[in-house]
Amino acid sequence: MTGELSPIDKAKFVAAKRSVDHIEDGMRVGLGTGSTAAWMVRCLGERVREDGLRIRGVPTSTRTADLAREVGIEVISLDEAKWLDVTIDGADEFDADFNLIKGGGGALLHEKIVATASDQMIMIADVGKEVGTLGAFALPVEIIPFGWQTTKSLIEELLINMDVLGRNATLRMSGQRLFTTDEGNYIVDLHLGRIGNPHQLAMALNQVPGVVENGLFLDICDVVILGYGDGRVETRDINDGTVAHDRIDFVESENLFADLGD
């Protein structure tokens, strides 16, 4: 029931709910990964079931693919879609220039490929994800397993010459085991505190042998939709410079929440 949601979950829900209004019949849609993206997939599934919306979704992770099928969205691969009309995804942090840090859920590689293969990227989040400067959230870097210790050392050495506040790098774990991505890779989380020059850092990281991709999503996002715990929604469009405000009322019988496990 929506009345049982925390303010943060309500904020995520209203952002997700508003985002699916951007989806039109016949679109090919990139489906993000994470808690806020899960709300979006469920809201999109509701439109498919109740409004007869016909779309095809390209998921960015196996768990998103499973959820999309569960709620009735047709799932295809990016190779089948070839190009997407829009991708909707969450973020771990974003700044005033719509630069993002993503990858807290471990799907950054697929997320970046799908987002850059889209005419438009819409980022959805609760208002608490906005920061003045990127870096408070640990920056994920996906690396291949072969020689991972060497790759991690090279990354740490590289950080010495970067405009960052901290340089601690940790290999991501899942309980007692190493975390692995859908591609079978590892993730090194960089605890930087502040990233003074995101573009320089992103370029440098991707030149390190063994690095597959980093979680800095720069010059990719077009629209930011922010949710508030009281139902308010703010939509910012970086291309036309507009900011729109709205409110979504909660309905206690909302069936989206009956079996929500995310």
Secondary structure, 3 states (H helix, E strand, C coil): CHHHCCHHHHHHHHHHHHHHHHCCCCCEEEECCCHHHHHHHHHHHHHHHHHCCCCEEEECCHHHHHHHHHCCCEECCHHHHCCECEEEECCCEECCCCCEECCCCCCHHHHHHHHHCECCEEEEEEHHHECCCCCCCCEEEEECCCCHHHHHHHHHHHHCCCCECCCEEEECEECCEECCCCCCCEEEEEECCCECCHHHHHHHHCCCCCEEEECEECCCCCEEEEECCCCEEEEEECCCCEEEEEECCCCCCCHHHCCCCC
